[in-house]
Amino acid sequence: MFKALIFDVDGTLADTESAHRAAFNLAFAEFGLDWQWDEARYTQLLQISGGKERILHYWKAAHPDMRELGGQALADTVNRLHELKTAAYEAAVNNGAVQLRPGVLALMSEAHEQGLQLAIATTTSPVNIAALLRRALGADWRLNFTAIGDASTAPVKKPDPQVYLQMLQALQLQASECIAFEDSWNGLQASRAAGLATVITPTQYTADHDFTGAMRLVPDMSHLDMVRLRAWHAEYLH
């Protein structure tokens, strides 16, 4: 019997990617760059985990003429762009641009009622998590989670399992005692590498990803309850 649910954030708890894309474009404009990530481009870039990593990948691939910047200058520029983007995203969330996906609150509530622990395993920044969950769950949102892993605690991004391994250690549980929730190929590779049964709730940005090896794939968490999860988990383990 499992004892904890471990949630990814972007795309899983909330369909955040449109707001993230808009925030990147605002940051580029504010910085004076003529970069514009349309939906198709951003969908491709989501194969790269992490905002800073995404910026750097795009820069090197699409604008090789800008490589003349020295190492530190390049890092400083990427960091500044990411700061501008994070501020734009936080403002958008605070203005109501992002809501939790269907079924998320109900599943969390049911899990709490049955004594399960909840954790977060994401590669996004602590500021992004706080902006989203503070608005959705209130000022004391952290009290809902036994442990939180993010870009500050796990610098090696998904598909590496680092953040999931950290959460298993923090929860003091075995992988067989937990279920992970993801929306992307990178996320599924990370959770599976940590030994976790994984439920996938894809978005428009990840619908065509390869989810081979997932325990189940459902449109969103409104299709889930603890009875189903227990049955699926028992079947998955055997």
C-alpha positions as CSV (number, residue, x, y, z in Angstrom):
1,M,0.0,0.0,0.0
2,F,1.4,3.4,-1.0
3,K,1.9,6.1,1.6
4,A,2.7,9.3,-0.4
5,L,1.9,11.2,-3.6
6,I,4.7,13.1,-5.3
7,F,3.7,15.9,-7.7
8,D,5.5,17.6,-10.5
9,V,4.3,21.2,-10.8
10,D,4.4,22.8,-14.3
11,G,1.9,21.0,-16.6
12,T,0.9,18.6,-13.8
13,L,-0.6,20.6,-11.0
14,A,-1.4,23.5,-13.3
15,D,-1.3,24.0,-17.1
16,T,1.4,26.8,-16.7
17,E,3.2,26.6,-20.0
18,S,1.3,29.2,-21.9
19,A,1.9,31.6,-19.0
20,H,5.6,30.7,-18.9
21,R,5.9,31.2,-22.7
22,A,4.3,34.6,-22.5
23,A,6.7,35.5,-19.6
24,F,9.7,34.5,-21.6
25,N,8.6,36.7,-24.5
26,L,8.0,39.6,-22.2
27,A,11.5,39.2,-20.7
28,F,13.1,39.1,-24.1
29,A,11.3,42.3,-25.1
30,E,12.2,44.1,-21.9
31,F,15.8,43.1,-22.4
32,G,15.7,44.5,-25.9
33,L,15.9,41.2,-27.8
34,D,13.7,40.5,-30.9
35,W,13.3,36.8,-29.8
36,Q,9.7,35.5,-29.9
37,W,8.8,32.0,-28.9
38,D,5.6,30.9,-30.6
39,E,3.7,27.8,-29.4
40,A,5.5,25.4,-31.8
41,R,8.9,26.6,-30.8
42,Y,8.1,26.5,-27.1
43,T,6.8,23.0,-27.5
44,Q,10.1,21.9,-28.9
45,L,12.0,23.8,-26.2
46,L,10.1,22.0,-23.4
47,Q,12.3,19.0,-24.2
48,I,14.9,21.0,-22.2
49,S,14.2,21.1,-18.5
50,G,14.8,24.4,-16.7
51,G,14.2,27.9,-17.8
52,K,17.8,29.0,-17.8
53,E,18.8,25.9,-19.7
54,R,16.0,26.6,-22.2
55,I,17.3,30.1,-22.8
56,L,20.8,28.9,-23.3
57,H,19.9,26.1,-25.6
58,Y,17.9,28.5,-27.8
59,W,20.6,31.1,-27.8
60,K,23.3,28.6,-28.9
61,A,21.1,26.8,-31.5
62,A,19.3,29.8,-33.1
63,H,21.7,32.6,-32.6
64,P,25.3,31.2,-32.9
65,D,26.5,34.7,-33.9
66,M,26.0,35.8,-30.2
67,R,28.4,33.2,-28.9
68,E,31.2,35.8,-28.7
69,L,30.1,36.6,-25.1
70,G,32.6,35.3,-22.6
71,G,31.5,32.5,-20.2
72,Q,30.6,34.8,-17.2
73,A,29.0,37.5,-19.4
74,L,26.8,34.8,-21.0
75,A,25.8,33.4,-17.6
76,D,25.0,36.9,-16.3
77,T,22.9,37.6,-19.4
78,V,21.0,34.3,-19.0
79,N,20.5,34.9,-15.3
80,R,19.1,38.4,-15.9
81,L,16.7,37.2,-18.6
82,H,15.5,34.5,-16.3
83,E,15.0,37.0,-13.5
84,L,12.9,39.1,-15.8
85,K,10.9,36.1,-16.9
86,T,10.3,34.9,-13.3
87,A,9.0,38.3,-12.4
88,A,6.6,38.4,-15.4
89,Y,5.4,34.9,-14.6
90,E,4.8,35.7,-10.9
91,A,2.8,38.8,-11.9
92,A,0.7,36.7,-14.3
93,V,-0.1,34.1,-11.7
94,N,-1.0,36.8,-9.1
95,N,-3.3,38.3,-11.7
96,G,-5.2,35.0,-12.1
97,A,-3.6,33.8,-15.4
98,V,-3.1,30.2,-14.1
99,Q,-5.3,27.9,-12.1
100,L,-4.8,24.4,-10.8
101,R,-5.9,21.7,-13.2
102,P,-9.2,19.8,-12.7
103,G,-9.2,17.3,-9.8
104,V,-5.9,18.4,-8.2
105,L,-7.5,19.9,-5.0
106,A,-9.9,17.0,-4.6
107,L,-7.2,14.4,-4.9
108,M,-4.9,16.2,-2.5
109,S,-7.8,16.6,0.0
110,E,-8.7,12.9,-0.3
111,A,-5.1,11.9,0.2
112,H,-4.8,14.0,3.3
113,E,-8.0,12.6,4.7
114,Q,-6.6,9.1,4.3
115,G,-3.3,10.0,6.1
116,L,-1.0,10.1,3.0
117,Q,1.9,12.4,2.7
118,L,2.3,14.8,-0.2
119,A,5.5,16.0,-1.8
120,I,6.6,18.2,-4.7
121,A,9.3,17.1,-7.2
122,T,9.9,19.8,-9.8
123,T,12.7,21.4,-11.7
124,T,11.1,24.9,-11.5
125,S,12.2,27.6,-9.2
126,P,10.9,28.1,-5.6
127,V,9.5,31.5,-6.6
128,N,7.3,29.9,-9.3
129,I,6.0,27.2,-7.0
130,A,5.2,29.7,-4.3
131,A,3.4,32.1,-6.7
132,L,1.1,29.3,-8.0
133,L,0.4,27.5,-4.7
134,R,0.0,30.5,-2.5
135,R,-2.8,31.7,-4.8
136,A,-4.4,28.2,-5.1
137,L,-4.0,27.0,-1.5
138,G,-3.5,30.1,0.6
139,A,-0.6,31.6,2.6
140,D,0.0,28.4,4.5
141,W,0.3,26.3,1.3
142,R,3.6,24.7,2.4
143,L,1.8,22.9,5.3
144,N,0.1,20.7,2.7
145,F,3.5,19.1,1.8
146,T,5.9,17.0,3.9
147,A,8.7,17.8,1.5
148,I,9.4,20.0,-1.5
149,G,12.2,19.5,-4.1
150,D,12.8,22.1,-6.7
151,A,15.5,23.8,-8.8
152,S,17.3,25.1,-5.7
153,T,17.6,21.6,-4.1
154,A,18.1,19.5,-7.2
155,P,20.3,21.4,-9.7
156,V,20.5,18.3,-12.0
157,K,17.3,18.6,-13.9
158,K,14.9,16.0,-15.2
159,P,15.2,13.5,-16.9
160,D,17.7,12.9,-14.1
161,P,16.0,11.4,-11.1
162,Q,17.9,13.6,-8.5
163,V,14.8,15.5,-7.3
164,Y,12.7,12.3,-6.9
165,L,15.5,10.5,-5.0
166,Q,15.7,13.5,-2.7
167,M,12.0,13.4,-2.0
168,L,12.1,9.7,-1.2
169,Q,14.8,10.3,1.3
170,A,12.9,13.3,2.8
171,L,9.7,11.2,3.1
172,Q,11.7,8.3,4.4
173,L,9.8,5.9,2.1
174,Q,10.7,3.4,-0.5
175,A,9.8,4.0,-4.2
176,S,7.2,1.2,-4.0
177,E,5.4,3.2,-1.3
178,C,4.8,6.3,-3.5
179,I,3.1,7.4,-6.7
180,A,4.4,10.2,-8.9
181,F,2.4,12.5,-11.1
182,E,3.9,13.9,-14.3
183,D,2.9,15.4,-17.6
184,S,6.1,15.0,-19.8
185,W,8.6,12.5,-21.1
186,N,11.4,14.1,-19.1
187,G,9.3,13.9,-16.0
188,L,8.4,10.2,-16.6
189,Q,12.0,9.3,-17.2
190,A,13.0,10.9,-13.9
191,S,10.3,9.3,-11.9
192,R,10.8,5.9,-13.4
193,A,14.6,6.1,-12.9
194,A,13.8,6.6,-9.2
195,G,11.6,3.4,-9.3
196,L,8.2,5.2,-9.0
197,A,4.9,4.2,-10.4
198,T,3.8,7.2,-12.4
199,V,0.5,8.6,-13.5
200,I,0.6,10.9,-16.5
201,T,-1.7,13.8,-17.1
202,P,-0.5,15.3,-20.4
203,T,-1.2,18.8,-21.7
204,Q,-1.4,20.3,-25.2
205,Y,2.4,20.7,-25.0
206,T,3.1,17.1,-24.1
207,A,0.3,15.1,-25.7
208,D,2.6,13.6,-28.3
209,H,5.3,12.5,-25.9
210,D,6.2,8.8,-25.5
211,F,4.7,7.7,-22.1
212,T,5.8,4.1,-22.4
213,G,6.2,2.7,-18.8
214,A,3.7,4.9,-17.1
215,M,1.4,3.2,-14.7
216,R,-1.6,5.1,-16.2
217,L,-2.3,8.0,-18.5
218,V,-5.5,10.1,-17.8
219,P,-6.7,13.4,-19.2
220,D,-6.5,15.1,-15.8
221,M,-6.8,14.3,-12.1
222,S,-10.6,14.6,-12.1
223,H,-10.4,11.0,-13.4
224,L,-8.6,9.9,-10.2
225,D,-9.5,8.9,-6.7
226,M,-7.8,6.8,-4.0
227,V,-9.7,3.7,-4.8
228,R,-8.5,3.7,-8.4
229,L,-5.0,4.6,-7.5
230,R,-4.7,1.8,-4.9
231,A,-6.0,-0.8,-7.5
232,W,-3.7,0.5,-10.2
233,H,-0.7,0.6,-7.9
234,A,-1.3,-3.0,-6.6
235,E,-1.6,-4.2,-10.2
236,Y,1.6,-2.2,-11.2
237,L,3.7,-3.8,-8.4
238,H,2.6,-7.3,-9.3
